[in-house]
């Protein structure tokens, strides 16, 4: 029987074998394909990759941040989650308020220059401390604009009201599970230009059959080595949480892609991951009986039986 993780490893190999080289906004360059789909049976284990360590607490705290409708990285930093730092940090170092060393193209420079990497780390530490301790600074530089949480929970209407898409879809799953309109979209053309990063995982739909909840995600742009392992785990977790609230079992997570790419500076890491054998998938436990998804905290979520291969570091393209 094929290991559930093989579907992800097959995607990596498919891009290496069939991808075309493309330029991108970060200047890093990619090998890319267009259009792909993976399926994960959530009853065969929680799809947290085992061929490299994927930190579940980072996945979970980011998802809870989305669910809360938050768009400021302070909550993430309070949970020792730094995965959105680069975009907020970029806003600070490009502003008139910043008086430190030149940080232009900081991601690419740090990847090539160890001395500069140390300077970057020092400035990032200053930035993080200011976000955590200075309310005005956090308001000005910690907010990422109307990113995922804003669109999920407070989609603005022309009349000046807002739509809580996530709450609405959960209510519909409970009342009308056969609906074909169980949809949440993060892609808001009116606000895309105001976001630190336009939504990559941009549209998802739920499906109820045989007492089980399934979810399909459309991801317009996919960093397959760094981002996609987080996305798989995040939407699998979201499916579990909504199923838990609605009294349903879990079915499949279906992951559909647009521009599906490996950055050129991740190729060595990809080959290292492909050389590893998958291990048994862990199990997810939700200790939140009677709690709404909107009240669940990090301590309510536990992963057991996770024994992955070591993490593989790679630079983030900003």
C-alpha positions in Angstrom: 0.0 0.0 0.0 1.3 3.4 -1.0 2.3 5.7 2.0 0.0 8.8 2.1 3.1 11.1 2.0 4.2 9.6 -1.4 1.6 11.8 -3.1 3.7 14.9 -2.0 7.0 13.3 -2.8 5.6 12.5 -6.3 4.8 16.1 -6.8 8.4 17.2 -6.0 9.7 14.6 -8.5 7.2 15.6 -11.1 8.3 19.2 -11.0 12.0 18.2 -11.2 11.2 16.0 -14.2 8.7 18.2 -16.1 9.0 21.8 -14.8 10.1 24.8 -16.8 12.4 27.6 -15.5 10.5 30.8 -14.8 11.4 34.2 -13.3 9.4 35.4 -10.3 8.8 38.6 -8.3 11.5 37.7 -5.7 14.3 37.4 -8.3 15.2 33.9 -7.1 13.8 31.9 -10.1 11.8 28.7 -10.0 11.1 25.4 -11.8 7.4 25.5 -12.3 4.4 23.5 -13.6 0.8 24.6 -14.0 -2.0 22.6 -12.5 -1.8 19.6 -10.2 -3.9 17.8 -7.6 -3.1 15.7 -4.5 -5.5 13.8 -2.2 -5.1 12.9 1.4 -7.4 10.5 3.3 -7.5 12.0 6.7 -8.5 8.7 8.3 -5.0 7.3 7.4 -3.2 9.7 9.8 -2.7 13.4 10.1 -0.7 14.6 7.0 2.2 16.2 8.8 5.2 15.3 6.6 7.7 12.8 8.0 10.5 13.1 5.4 11.4 16.3 7.2 10.1 17.8 10.4 7.2 20.2 10.0 6.6 22.1 13.3 2.9 21.5 14.2 2.7 24.4 16.7 3.6 26.8 14.0 1.0 25.4 11.7 -1.6 25.4 14.4 -0.9 28.9 15.7 -1.0 30.4 12.2 -4.4 28.7 11.5 -5.8 29.9 14.9 -4.6 33.4 13.9 -6.5 33.2 10.7 -9.6 31.8 12.5 -9.5 34.7 15.0 -9.6 37.2 12.0 -6.3 38.7 13.2 -3.8 40.3 10.7 -1.1 41.5 13.1 1.9 39.3 13.7 2.0 40.1 17.5 -0.2 37.1 18.2 2.2 34.9 16.2 5.2 36.2 18.0 3.5 35.7 21.3 3.4 32.0 20.3 7.0 32.0 19.1 5.8 31.8 15.5 8.0 33.8 13.1 6.7 32.6 9.7 5.2 35.9 8.7 8.1 38.1 10.1 9.8 38.8 6.8 6.9 40.7 5.2 6.3 42.9 8.3 10.0 43.4 8.8 10.3 44.4 5.1 7.7 47.2 5.7 9.8 48.5 8.7 13.2 48.5 7.0 11.8 50.2 3.9 10.2 53.0 6.0 11.5 56.4 7.0 11.3 55.2 10.7 14.1 52.7 10.2 17.6 54.0 11.0 19.7 50.8 11.0 22.0 49.2 8.4 20.8 48.9 4.8 18.5 45.9 4.5 17.7 46.1 0.8 17.2 42.5 -0.6 17.9 41.2 2.9 16.7 37.6 2.1 19.0 37.1 -0.9 22.0 38.8 0.8 21.7 36.7 3.9 21.7 33.5 1.9 25.1 34.4 0.4 26.8 36.4 3.2 27.2 35.0 6.7 28.4 38.4 8.1 25.3 40.1 6.7 23.1 37.2 8.1 24.3 38.1 11.6 23.4 41.8 11.1 20.0 40.8 9.7 19.4 38.5 12.8 20.3 41.4 15.1 17.9 43.8 13.4 15.1 41.2 13.3 15.5 40.6 17.0 15.1 44.4 17.6 12.0 44.3 15.4 10.4 41.4 17.2 11.0 43.0 20.6 9.4 46.2 19.4 6.3 44.3 18.1 5.9 42.5 21.4 6.4 45.5 23.7 5.4 48.7 21.8 1.7 49.0 21.0 2.2 51.9 18.5 5.0 50.1 16.7 3.0 46.9 16.5 0.0 48.7 15.1 2.1 50.5 12.5 4.5 47.7 11.4 3.0 44.5 12.7 -0.2 44.6 10.6 0.0 42.9 7.3 -3.1 44.5 5.8 -6.3 42.7 4.9 -4.8 39.2 4.6 -6.4 35.8 5.2 -8.0 36.4 8.6 -9.7 39.6 7.5 -11.2 38.0 4.4 -12.3 34.9 6.2 -14.0 36.7 9.1 -14.7 40.3 7.9 -15.1 40.4 4.1 -16.2 44.1 3.5 -19.4 44.7 1.5 -20.3 47.8 -0.6 -22.9 48.7 2.0 -20.2 49.0 4.7 -21.1 45.8 6.5 -18.9 42.7 6.7 -19.4 39.0 6.0 -18.1 36.4 8.4 -17.5 33.7 5.7 -16.1 31.1 8.1 -18.9 31.3 10.6 -21.5 31.3 7.7 -20.0 28.2 6.1 -19.9 26.4 9.5 -23.6 27.3 10.0 -24.4 26.0 6.5 -22.6 22.7 7.1 -24.8 22.2 10.2 -28.1 23.2 8.6 -27.6 22.3 4.9 -24.7 19.8 4.5 -25.6 18.9 0.9 -25.1 22.5 -0.2 -22.7 23.1 -3.1 -22.0 26.6 -1.8 -19.8 25.7 1.3 -17.1 28.1 0.1 -14.7 30.6 1.7 -12.5 32.8 -0.5 -9.5 34.9 0.5 -9.0 36.4 -2.9 -10.6 39.9 -2.7 -9.7 41.9 -5.9 -10.6 45.2 -4.2 -8.0 44.6 -1.4 -5.3 42.5 -2.9 -3.0 45.5 -3.4 -3.3 46.4 0.3 -2.1 43.0 1.5 1.5 42.3 2.5 1.2 39.1 0.4 -1.8 38.3 -1.8 -3.4 35.0 -0.7 -1.6 32.0 -2.1 -4.2 29.5 -0.7 -7.0 31.5 -2.1 -10.3 29.5 -2.2 -11.6 26.4 -0.4 -14.8 24.4 -0.4 -16.3 21.8 1.9 -18.2 18.6 1.0 -20.3 16.4 3.3 -21.0 12.7 2.5 -21.5 9.6 4.6 -21.2 11.7 7.8 -17.7 12.9 6.8 -16.4 16.3 6.0 -13.9 16.8 3.1 -12.2 20.0 2.0 -10.7 21.0 -1.3 -8.3 24.0 -1.5 -7.3 25.9 -4.6 -3.8 27.3 -4.2 -2.9 29.8 -7.0 0.8 29.8 -6.1 2.7 27.1 -4.3 6.2 27.1 -2.9 6.3 23.3 -2.8 9.3 22.7 -0.6 8.7 25.3 2.1 5.1 26.4 1.9 3.1 23.4 0.8 3.9 21.1 3.8 2.4 23.8 6.0 -0.6 24.3 3.8 -1.4 20.5 3.8 -1.2 20.3 7.6 -3.1 23.6 8.0 -6.1 22.7 5.9 -6.2 19.2 7.3 -6.3 20.7 10.7 -9.1 23.2 9.6 -11.1 20.2 8.3 -10.7 18.4 11.6 -11.7 21.4 13.6 -14.8 22.1 11.6 -15.8 18.4 11.5 -15.4 18.4 15.3 -17.7 21.4 15.8 -20.3 20.0 13.3 -20.3 16.5 14.8 -18.9 14.9 11.6 -16.1 12.5 10.8 -13.3 13.5 8.5 -13.0 12.5 4.8 -10.4 13.8 2.4 -8.3 16.9 2.0 -7.9 17.6 -1.7 -5.2 20.0 -2.7 -5.4 21.7 -6.1 -2.7 24.0 -7.5 -2.1 26.7 -10.1 1.5 27.8 -10.4 3.3 25.0 -8.6 7.0 25.6 -8.2 10.3 24.8 -6.5 12.7 27.7 -6.0 16.1 27.3 -7.6 17.8 27.8 -4.3 15.8 24.8 -2.8 17.0 22.1 -5.3 19.6 20.5 -3.0 17.1 20.4 -0.1 14.5 18.8 -2.4 16.9 16.1 -3.5 17.8 15.4 0.2 14.1 15.0 1.1 13.5 12.7 -1.8 16.3 10.4 -0.6 14.4 9.8 2.7 11.8 7.1 3.4 8.4 8.2 4.8 7.5 7.1 8.4 4.2 6.4 10.0 1.9 9.5 10.1 1.0 10.9 13.5 -2.5 11.3 15.0 -4.3 14.5 15.9 -6.2 14.9 19.2 -8.6 17.7 19.9 -9.3 18.3 23.6 -12.0 20.8 23.3 -15.3 19.1 24.0 -18.2 21.6 23.6 -15.8 24.4 22.4 -16.5 26.4 19.3 -13.8 26.5 16.7 -13.5 30.3 17.5 -12.6 29.5 21.2 -10.1 26.8 20.6 -6.5 27.5 21.8 -3.2 26.0 21.0 -3.2 23.8 24.2 -6.4 22.1 23.0 -4.5 20.5 20.0 -2.0 17.6 20.3 -0.1 15.5 17.9 1.0 12.1 19.0 3.3 9.5 17.4 5.3 12.1 15.3 8.8 10.8 14.7 10.0 12.6 11.5 13.4 12.8 9.8 15.3 16.0 10.8 14.2 19.5 9.5 15.8 20.7 6.2 16.5 24.4 6.3 16.0 26.6 3.2 15.7 30.4 2.6 12.3 32.1 2.3 11.8 34.1 -0.9 10.2 37.4 0.1 
